[in-house]
């Protein structure tokens, strides 16, 4: 039972970090273009890759 004194604040802190990370990603526009990546992978570019 004494272990709950440590585990509950740690769990709340980790949940707060997750929430902060999610809100930060929303603010920075990570979810603005959800379909763009799926269309970009199908784009057939005719550019030749430069050789090193």
C-alpha distance matrix in Angstrom:
0.0 3.8 5.3 5.7 7.7 9.9 10.2 11.3 14.0 15.1 15.6 17.4 19.5 20.5 21.4 23.5 25.2 26.1 27.5 29.4 30.9 32.0 33.6 35.3 36.7 38.0 39.7 41.3 42.9 41.1 41.5 45.0 47.1 45.2 48.4 50.2 48.6 49.4 53.0 53.3 52.5 55.4 57.8 60.6 61.7 65.0 64.4 64.9 62.3 64.0 64.3 63.2
3.8 0.0 3.8 5.4 5.6 7.7 9.3 10.7 12.6 13.7 15.1 16.8 18.2 19.6 21.0 22.7 24.2 25.6 27.0 28.5 30.1 31.6 33.0 34.4 36.1 37.6 38.9 40.5 42.4 40.7 41.5 44.9 47.1 45.5 48.8 50.3 48.7 49.8 53.3 53.4 52.6 55.7 57.9 60.7 61.5 64.8 64.0 64.4 61.8 63.2 63.5 62.2
5.3 3.8 0.0 3.8 5.3 5.5 6.2 8.7 10.7 11.0 12.2 14.5 15.8 16.6 18.3 20.2 21.4 22.6 24.4 25.9 27.2 28.7 30.5 31.7 33.2 34.9 36.4 37.7 39.5 37.7 38.5 42.0 44.0 42.3 45.6 47.1 45.3 46.4 49.9 49.9 49.1 52.2 54.4 57.1 58.0 61.2 60.4 60.8 58.1 59.6 59.9 58.5
5.7 5.4 3.8 0.0 3.8 5.3 4.9 5.7 8.5 9.6 10.1 11.9 13.9 15.0 15.9 17.9 19.6 20.6 22.0 23.8 25.3 26.5 28.1 29.7 31.2 32.6 34.1 35.8 37.4 35.8 36.3 39.8 41.9 40.3 43.6 45.3 43.7 44.8 48.3 48.5 47.8 50.8 53.1 55.9 56.9 60.2 59.5 60.1 57.6 59.2 59.7 58.6
7.7 5.6 5.3 3.8 0.0 3.8 5.9 6.2 7.2 9.2 10.7 11.7 13.1 15.0 16.3 17.5 19.2 21.0 22.1 23.4 25.3 26.8 27.9 29.3 31.3 32.7 33.8 35.5 37.5 36.1 36.9 40.3 42.6 41.3 44.8 46.2 44.8 46.1 49.5 49.5 49.1 52.2 54.3 57.1 57.9 61.2 60.3 61.0 58.4 59.8 60.4 59.1
9.9 7.7 5.5 5.3 3.8 0.0 3.8 5.8 6.0 6.4 8.8 10.4 11.0 12.5 14.5 15.8 16.9 18.7 20.4 21.4 22.9 24.8 26.2 27.2 29.0 30.8 31.9 33.3 35.3 33.8 34.9 38.3 40.5 39.2 42.7 43.9 42.3 43.7 47.2 46.9 46.4 49.7 51.6 54.4 55.0 58.3 57.3 57.8 55.1 56.4 56.9 55.5
10.2 9.3 6.2 4.9 5.9 3.8 0.0 3.8 5.7 5.1 6.0 8.6 9.9 10.5 12.1 14.1 15.3 16.4 18.2 19.8 21.0 22.5 24.2 25.5 27.0 28.7 30.2 31.5 33.3 31.5 32.3 35.8 37.9 36.4 39.7 41.2 39.5 40.7 44.2 44.2 43.6 46.7 48.8 51.6 52.4 55.8 54.9 55.5 53.0 54.5 55.0 53.8
11.3 10.7 8.7 5.7 6.2 5.8 3.8 0.0 3.9 5.5 5.1 6.2 8.6 9.9 10.5 12.2 14.3 15.4 16.4 18.2 20.0 21.1 22.4 24.1 25.8 27.1 28.5 30.3 31.9 30.5 31.1 34.4 36.7 35.3 38.8 40.4 39.0 40.3 43.7 43.9 43.5 46.5 48.6 51.6 52.4 55.9 55.2 56.0 53.6 55.2 56.0 54.9
14.0 12.6 10.7 8.5 7.2 6.0 5.7 3.9 0.0 3.8 5.4 5.0 6.0 8.6 9.8 10.4 12.2 14.2 15.1 16.2 18.2 19.9 20.8 22.1 24.3 25.6 26.6 28.4 30.4 29.2 30.2 33.4 35.9 34.8 38.4 39.7 38.4 40.0 43.3 43.3 43.1 46.3 48.1 51.1 51.7 55.1 54.2 55.0 52.5 53.9 54.8 53.6
15.1 13.7 11.0 9.6 9.2 6.4 5.1 5.5 3.8 0.0 3.8 5.5 5.1 6.2 8.6 9.8 10.5 12.4 14.2 15.2 16.5 18.4 20.0 20.9 22.6 24.5 25.6 26.9 29.0 27.4 28.6 31.9 34.2 33.0 36.5 37.7 36.1 37.7 41.1 40.8 40.5 43.7 45.6 48.4 49.0 52.3 51.3 52.0 49.4 50.8 51.5 50.3
15.6 15.1 12.2 10.1 10.7 8.8 6.0 5.1 5.4 3.8 0.0 3.8 5.4 5.2 6.1 8.5 9.8 10.6 12.3 14.1 15.3 16.6 18.3 19.8 21.2 22.7 24.3 25.8 27.4 25.7 26.4 29.9 32.0 30.6 34.1 35.5 34.0 35.4 38.8 38.9 38.5 41.6 43.6 46.5 47.4 50.8 50.0 50.9 48.5 50.1 51.0 50.0
17.4 16.8 14.5 11.9 11.7 10.4 8.6 6.2 5.0 5.5 3.8 0.0 3.8 5.5 5.1 6.1 8.6 9.9 10.4 12.1 14.2 15.3 16.3 18.1 20.0 21.1 22.3 24.3 26.0 24.8 25.4 28.7 31.2 30.1 33.7 35.1 34.0 35.6 38.8 38.9 38.9 42.0 43.8 46.9 47.6 51.1 50.4 51.4 49.1 50.7 51.8 50.9
19.5 18.2 15.8 13.9 13.1 11.0 9.9 8.6 6.0 5.1 5.4 3.8 0.0 3.8 5.4 5.0 6.2 8.7 9.9 10.4 12.3 14.3 15.3 16.2 18.4 20.0 20.9 22.4 24.6 23.4 24.6 27.8 30.4 29.6 33.2 34.2 33.0 34.9 38.0 37.8 37.9 41.1 42.7 45.7 46.1 49.6 48.5 49.5 47.0 48.4 49.5 48.4
20.5 19.6 16.6 15.0 15.0 12.5 10.5 9.9 8.6 6.2 5.2 5.5 3.8 0.0 3.8 5.4 5.0 6.3 8.7 9.8 10.5 12.4 14.3 15.2 16.6 18.5 19.9 21.1 22.9 21.3 22.4 25.8 28.1 27.0 30.5 31.6 30.1 31.8 35.1 34.8 34.7 37.9 39.7 42.6 43.1 46.5 45.6 46.5 44.0 45.6 46.5 45.5
21.4 21.0 18.3 15.9 16.3 14.5 12.1 10.5 9.8 8.6 6.1 5.1 5.4 3.8 0.0 3.8 5.4 5.1 6.2 8.6 9.9 10.6 12.3 14.1 15.4 16.7 18.4 20.1 21.5 20.0 20.6 24.0 26.3 25.1 28.7 30.1 29.0 30.5 33.7 33.9 33.9 36.9 38.8 41.9 42.6 46.2 45.5 46.6 44.4 46.2 47.4 46.7
23.5 22.7 20.2 17.9 17.5 15.8 14.1 12.2 10.4 9.8 8.5 6.1 5.0 5.4 3.8 0.0 3.8 5.4 5.0 6.0 8.5 9.8 10.5 12.0 14.2 15.3 16.3 18.2 20.2 19.2 20.2 23.2 26.0 25.3 29.0 30.1 29.3 31.2 34.2 34.1 34.5 37.7 39.2 42.3 42.8 46.3 45.5 46.8 44.5 46.1 47.5 46.7
25.2 24.2 21.4 19.6 19.2 16.9 15.3 14.3 12.2 10.5 9.8 8.6 6.2 5.0 5.4 3.8 0.0 3.8 5.4 5.0 6.1 8.6 9.9 10.3 12.3 14.3 15.2 16.4 18.5 17.3 18.8 21.9 24.5 23.9 27.6 28.3 27.2 29.3 32.3 31.9 32.2 35.5 36.9 39.9 40.2 43.6 42.6 43.7 41.3 42.8 44.0 43.1
26.1 25.6 22.6 20.6 21.0 18.7 16.4 15.4 14.2 12.4 10.6 9.9 8.7 6.3 5.1 5.4 3.8 0.0 3.8 5.4 5.1 6.2 8.7 9.8 10.7 12.5 14.3 15.4 16.9 15.2 16.2 19.6 21.9 20.9 24.5 25.6 24.4 26.2 29.3 29.2 29.4 32.6 34.2 37.3 37.9 41.4 40.6 41.8 39.6 41.4 42.7 42.0
27.5 27.0 24.4 22.0 22.1 20.4 18.2 16.4 15.1 14.2 12.3 10.4 9.9 8.7 6.2 5.0 5.4 3.8 0.0 3.8 5.4 5.1 6.2 8.5 9.9 10.6 12.3 14.3 15.7 14.7 15.3 18.3 21.1 20.4 24.1 25.4 24.7 26.6 29.5 29.6 30.2 33.2 34.7 38.0 38.6 42.2 41.5 43.0 41.0 42.8 44.5 43.9
29.4 28.5 25.9 23.8 23.4 21.4 19.8 18.2 16.2 15.2 14.1 12.1 10.4 9.8 8.6 6.0 5.0 5.4 3.8 0.0 3.8 5.5 5.2 6.0 8.6 9.9 10.5 12.3 14.4 13.9 15.4 18.1 21.0 20.9 24.7 25.4 24.8 27.2 29.8 29.5 30.4 33.5 34.6 37.8 38.1 41.6 40.6 42.1 40.0 41.5 43.2 42.5
30.9 30.1 27.2 25.3 25.3 22.9 21.0 20.0 18.2 16.5 15.3 14.2 12.3 10.5 9.9 8.5 6.1 5.1 5.4 3.8 0.0 3.8 5.5 5.0 6.2 8.7 9.9 10.6 12.5 11.3 13.1 16.1 18.6 18.4 22.1 22.6 21.6 24.0 26.8 26.3 26.9 30.2 31.3 34.5 34.7 38.1 37.2 38.5 36.4 38.0 39.6 38.9
32.0 31.6 28.7 26.5 26.8 24.8 22.5 21.1 19.9 18.4 16.6 15.3 14.3 12.4 10.6 9.8 8.6 6.2 5.1 5.5 3.8 0.0 3.8 5.4 5.2 6.3 8.7 10.0 10.9 9.6 10.4 13.6 16.2 15.7 19.5 20.4 19.8 21.9 24.7 24.7 25.5 28.5 29.7 33.1 33.6 37.2 36.6 38.2 36.4 38.2 40.0 39.7
33.6 33.0 30.5 28.1 27.9 26.2 24.2 22.4 20.8 20.0 18.3 16.3 15.3 14.3 12.3 10.5 9.9 8.7 6.2 5.2 5.5 3.8 0.0 3.8 5.4 5.0 6.2 8.7 10.1 10.2 11.0 13.3 16.5 16.8 20.6 21.4 21.4 23.7 26.1 26.1 27.3 30.2 31.2 34.6 34.9 38.5 37.8 39.6 37.9 39.7 41.7 41.4
35.3 34.4 31.7 29.7 29.3 27.2 25.5 24.1 22.1 20.9 19.8 18.1 16.2 15.2 14.1 12.0 10.3 9.8 8.5 6.0 5.0 5.4 3.8 0.0 3.8 5.4 5.1 6.3 8.8 9.0 11.1 13.2 16.2 17.0 20.7 20.8 20.6 23.4 25.6 25.0 26.4 29.5 30.1 33.3 33.3 36.8 35.7 37.4 35.6 37.0 39.0 38.5
36.7 36.1 33.2 31.2 31.3 29.0 27.0 25.8 24.3 22.6 21.2 20.0 18.4 16.6 15.4 14.2 12.3 10.7 9.9 8.6 6.2 5.2 5.4 3.8 0.0 3.8 5.4 5.1 6.4 5.4 7.7 10.2 12.9 13.4 17.1 17.2 16.8 19.6 21.8 21.4 22.6 25.7 26.4 29.7 29.8 33.4 32.5 34.3 32.5 34.3 36.3 36.0
38.0 37.6 34.9 32.6 32.7 30.8 28.7 27.1 25.6 24.5 22.7 21.1 20.0 18.5 16.7 15.3 14.3 12.5 10.6 9.9 8.7 6.3 5.0 5.4 3.8 0.0 3.8 5.5 5.4 6.0 6.5 8.3 11.7 12.5 16.2 16.7 17.2 19.7 21.6 21.7 23.3 26.1 26.7 30.2 30.5 34.2 33.6 35.7 34.3 36.2 38.5 38.5
39.7 38.9 36.4 34.1 33.8 31.9 30.2 28.5 26.6 25.6 24.3 22.3 20.9 19.9 18.4 16.3 15.2 14.3 12.3 10.5 9.9 8.7 6.2 5.1 5.4 3.8 0.0 3.8 5.6 7.8 9.3 9.9 13.5 15.1 18.6 18.6 19.2 22.1 23.7 23.4 25.3 28.1 28.3 31.7 31.6 35.1 34.3 36.4 34.9 36.5 38.9 38.7
41.3 40.5 37.7 35.8 35.5 33.3 31.5 30.3 28.4 26.9 25.8 24.3 22.4 21.1 20.1 18.2 16.4 15.4 14.3 12.3 10.6 10.0 8.7 6.3 5.1 5.5 3.8 0.0 3.8 5.9 8.6 9.1 12.0 14.0 17.2 16.5 16.9 20.1 21.5 20.7 22.7 25.7 25.7 28.9 28.5 31.9 30.9 32.9 31.3 32.8 35.2 34.9
42.9 42.4 39.5 37.4 37.5 35.3 33.3 31.9 30.4 29.0 27.4 26.0 24.6 22.9 21.5 20.2 18.5 16.9 15.7 14.4 12.5 10.9 10.1 8.8 6.4 5.4 5.6 3.8 0.0 3.8 5.4 5.3 8.3 10.5 13.7 13.1 14.0 17.0 18.3 17.9 20.0 22.7 22.8 26.2 26.1 29.7 29.0 31.2 30.0 31.8 34.4 34.6
41.1 40.7 37.7 35.8 36.1 33.8 31.5 30.5 29.2 27.4 25.7 24.8 23.4 21.3 20.0 19.2 17.3 15.2 14.7 13.9 11.3 9.6 10.2 9.0 5.4 6.0 7.8 5.9 3.8 0.0 3.8 5.8 7.7 8.7 12.1 11.8 11.7 14.7 16.6 16.1 17.7 20.6 21.2 24.6 24.8 28.4 27.8 29.8 28.4 30.4 32.7 32.9
41.5 41.5 38.5 36.3 36.9 34.9 32.3 31.1 30.2 28.6 26.4 25.4 24.6 22.4 20.6 20.2 18.8 16.2 15.3 15.4 13.1 10.4 11.0 11.1 7.7 6.5 9.3 8.6 5.4 3.8 0.0 3.8 5.8 6.0 9.7 10.5 11.1 13.3 15.3 15.7 17.4 19.8 20.7 24.3 25.0 28.7 28.6 30.9 29.8 32.2 34.6 35.2
45.0 44.9 42.0 39.8 40.3 38.3 35.8 34.4 33.4 31.9 29.9 28.7 27.8 25.8 24.0 23.2 21.9 19.6 18.3 18.1 16.1 13.6 13.3 13.2 10.2 8.3 9.9 9.1 5.3 5.8 3.8 0.0 3.8 6.2 9.1 9.3 11.1 13.4 14.4 14.9 17.3 19.4 19.7 23.4 23.9 27.5 27.5 30.1 29.4 31.7 34.5 35.2
47.1 47.1 44.0 41.9 42.6 40.5 37.9 36.7 35.9 34.2 32.0 31.2 30.4 28.1 26.3 26.0 24.5 21.9 21.1 21.0 18.6 16.2 16.5 16.2 12.9 11.7 13.5 12.0 8.3 7.7 5.8 3.8 0.0 3.8 5.7 5.5 7.7 9.9 10.6 11.3 13.8 15.6 16.0 19.7 20.4 24.1 24.4 27.0 26.6 29.2 32.0 33.0
45.2 45.5 42.3 40.3 41.3 39.2 36.4 35.3 34.8 33.0 30.6 30.1 29.6 27.0 25.1 25.3 23.9 20.9 20.4 20.9 18.4 15.7 16.8 17.0 13.4 12.5 15.1 14.0 10.5 8.7 6.0 6.2 3.8 0.0 3.8 5.8 6.8 7.9 9.8 11.2 12.8 14.6 15.8 19.5 20.9 24.6 25.2 27.6 27.2 30.0 32.5 33.7
48.4 48.8 45.6 43.6 44.8 42.7 39.7 38.8 38.4 36.5 34.1 33.7 33.2 30.5 28.7 29.0 27.6 24.5 24.1 24.7 22.1 19.5 20.6 20.7 17.1 16.2 18.6 17.2 13.7 12.1 9.7 9.1 5.7 3.8 0.0 3.8 5.6 5.5 6.5 8.8 10.5 11.5 12.9 16.6 18.3 22.0 23.0 25.7 25.6 28.7 31.4 32.9
50.2 50.3 47.1 45.3 46.2 43.9 41.2 40.4 39.7 37.7 35.5 35.1 34.2 31.6 30.1 30.1 28.3 25.6 25.4 25.4 22.6 20.4 21.4 20.8 17.2 16.7 18.6 16.5 13.1 11.8 10.5 9.3 5.5 5.8 3.8 0.0 3.8 5.5 5.3 6.1 8.8 10.2 10.6 14.3 15.4 19.2 19.8 22.5 22.5 25.4 28.2 29.7
48.6 48.7 45.3 43.7 44.8 42.3 39.5 39.0 38.4 36.1 34.0 34.0 33.0 30.1 29.0 29.3 27.2 24.4 24.7 24.8 21.6 19.8 21.4 20.6 16.8 17.2 19.2 16.9 14.0 11.7 11.1 11.1 7.7 6.8 5.6 3.8 0.0 3.8 5.4 5.0 6.3 8.9 10.0 13.4 14.6 18.4 18.8 21.0 20.5 23.6 26.0 27.4
49.4 49.8 46.4 44.8 46.1 43.7 40.7 40.3 40.0 37.7 35.4 35.6 34.9 31.8 30.5 31.2 29.3 26.2 26.6 27.2 24.0 21.9 23.7 23.4 19.6 19.7 22.1 20.1 17.0 14.7 13.3 13.4 9.9 7.9 5.5 5.5 3.8 0.0 3.8 5.6 5.6 7.0 9.2 12.6 14.7 18.4 19.5 21.7 21.6 25.0 27.3 29.0
53.0 53.3 49.9 48.3 49.5 47.2 44.2 43.7 43.3 41.1 38.8 38.8 38.0 35.1 33.7 34.2 32.3 29.3 29.5 29.8 26.8 24.7 26.1 25.6 21.8 21.6 23.7 21.5 18.3 16.6 15.3 14.4 10.6 9.8 6.5 5.3 5.4 3.8 0.0 3.8 5.5 5.3 6.5 10.2 12.2 15.9 17.3 20.0 20.4 23.8 26.5 28.5
53.3 53.4 49.9 48.5 49.5 46.9 44.2 43.9 43.3 40.8 38.9 38.9 37.8 34.8 33.9 34.1 31.9 29.2 29.6 29.5 26.3 24.7 26.1 25.0 21.4 21.7 23.4 20.7 17.9 16.1 15.7 14.9 11.3 11.2 8.8 6.1 5.0 5.6 3.8 0.0 3.8 5.4 5.1 8.6 9.8 13.5 14.4 16.9 17.0 20.3 23.0 24.9
52.5 52.6 49.1 47.8 49.1 46.4 43.6 43.5 43.1 40.5 38.5 38.9 37.9 34.7 33.9 34.5 32.2 29.4 30.2 30.4 26.9 25.5 27.3 26.4 22.6 23.3 25.3 22.7 20.0 17.7 17.4 17.3 13.8 12.8 10.5 8.8 6.3 5.6 5.5 3.8 0.0 3.8 5.6 8.2 10.0 13.5 14.6 16.4 16.3 19.8 22.0 24.0
55.4 55.7 52.2 50.8 52.2 49.7 46.7 46.5 46.3 43.7 41.6 42.0 41.1 37.9 36.9 37.7 35.5 32.6 33.2 33.5 30.2 28.5 30.2 29.5 25.7 26.1 28.1 25.7 22.7 20.6 19.8 19.4 15.6 14.6 11.5 10.2 8.9 7.0 5.3 5.4 3.8 0.0 3.8 6.2 9.2 12.5 14.4 16.6 17.3 21.0 23.3 25.7
57.8 57.9 54.4 53.1 54.3 51.6 48.8 48.6 48.1 45.6 43.6 43.8 42.7 39.7 38.8 39.2 36.9 34.2 34.7 34.6 31.3 29.7 31.2 30.1 26.4 26.7 28.3 25.7 22.8 21.2 20.7 19.7 16.0 15.8 12.9 10.6 10.0 9.2 6.5 5.1 5.6 3.8 0.0 3.8 6.0 9.5 11.4 14.1 15.2 18.8 21.5 24.0
60.6 60.7 57.1 55.9 57.1 54.4 51.6 51.6 51.1 48.4 46.5 46.9 45.7 42.6 41.9 42.3 39.9 37.3 38.0 37.8 34.5 33.1 34.6 33.3 29.7 30.2 31.7 28.9 26.2 24.6 24.3 23.4 19.7 19.5 16.6 14.3 13.4 12.6 10.2 8.6 8.2 6.2 3.8 0.0 3.8 6.4 9.0 11.4 13.1 16.7 19.3 22.2
61.7 61.5 58.0 56.9 57.9 55.0 52.4 52.4 51.7 49.0 47.4 47.6 46.1 43.1 42.6 42.8 40.2 37.9 38.6 38.1 34.7 33.6 34.9 33.3 29.8 30.5 31.6 28.5 26.1 24.8 25.0 23.9 20.4 20.9 18.3 15.4 14.6 14.7 12.2 9.8 10.0 9.2 6.0 3.8 0.0 3.8 5.5 8.4 10.3 13.7 16.6 19.5
65.0 64.8 61.2 60.2 61.2 58.3 55.8 55.9 55.1 52.3 50.8 51.1 49.6 46.5 46.2 46.3 43.6 41.4 42.2 41.6 38.1 37.2 38.5 36.8 33.4 34.2 35.1 31.9 29.7 28.4 28.7 27.5 24.1 24.6 22.0 19.2 18.4 18.4 15.9 13.5 13.5 12.5 9.5 6.4 3.8 0.0 3.8 6.3 9.3 12.4 15.2 18.5
64.4 64.0 60.4 59.5 60.3 57.3 54.9 55.2 54.2 51.3 50.0 50.4 48.5 45.6 45.5 45.5 42.6 40.6 41.5 40.6 37.2 36.6 37.8 35.7 32.5 33.6 34.3 30.9 29.0 27.8 28.6 27.5 24.4 25.2 23.0 19.8 18.8 19.5 17.3 14.4 14.6 14.4 11.4 9.0 5.5 3.8 0.0 3.7 6.4 9.0 12.2 15.3
64.9 64.4 60.8 60.1 61.0 57.8 55.5 56.0 55.0 52.0 50.9 51.4 49.5 46.5 46.6 46.8 43.7 41.8 43.0 42.1 38.5 38.2 39.6 37.4 34.3 35.7 36.4 32.9 31.2 29.8 30.9 30.1 27.0 27.6 25.7 22.5 21.0 21.7 20.0 16.9 16.4 16.6 14.1 11.4 8.4 6.3 3.7 0.0 3.8 6.3 8.9 12.3
62.3 61.8 58.1 57.6 58.4 55.1 53.0 53.6 52.5 49.4 48.5 49.1 47.0 44.0 44.4 44.5 41.3 39.6 41.0 40.0 36.4 36.4 37.9 35.6 32.5 34.3 34.9 31.3 30.0 28.4 29.8 29.4 26.6 27.2 25.6 22.5 20.5 21.6 20.4 17.0 16.3 17.3 15.2 13.1 10.3 9.3 6.4 3.8 0.0 3.8 6.3 9.3
64.0 63.2 59.6 59.2 59.8 56.4 54.5 55.2 53.9 50.8 50.1 50.7 48.4 45.6 46.2 46.1 42.8 41.4 42.8 41.5 38.0 38.2 39.7 37.0 34.3 36.2 36.5 32.8 31.8 30.4 32.2 31.7 29.2 30.0 28.7 25.4 23.6 25.0 23.8 20.3 19.8 21.0 18.8 16.7 13.7 12.4 9.0 6.3 3.8 0.0 3.8 6.4
64.3 63.5 59.9 59.7 60.4 56.9 55.0 56.0 54.8 51.5 51.0 51.8 49.5 46.5 47.4 47.5 44.0 42.7 44.5 43.2 39.6 40.0 41.7 39.0 36.3 38.5 38.9 35.2 34.4 32.7 34.6 34.5 32.0 32.5 31.4 28.2 26.0 27.3 26.5 23.0 22.0 23.3 21.5 19.3 16.6 15.2 12.2 8.9 6.3 3.8 0.0 3.8
63.2 62.2 58.5 58.6 59.1 55.5 53.8 54.9 53.6 50.3 50.0 50.9 48.4 45.5 46.7 46.7 43.1 42.0 43.9 42.5 38.9 39.7 41.4 38.5 36.0 38.5 38.7 34.9 34.6 32.9 35.2 35.2 33.0 33.7 32.9 29.7 27.4 29.0 28.5 24.9 24.0 25.7 24.0 22.2 19.5 18.5 15.3 12.3 9.3 6.4 3.8 0.0
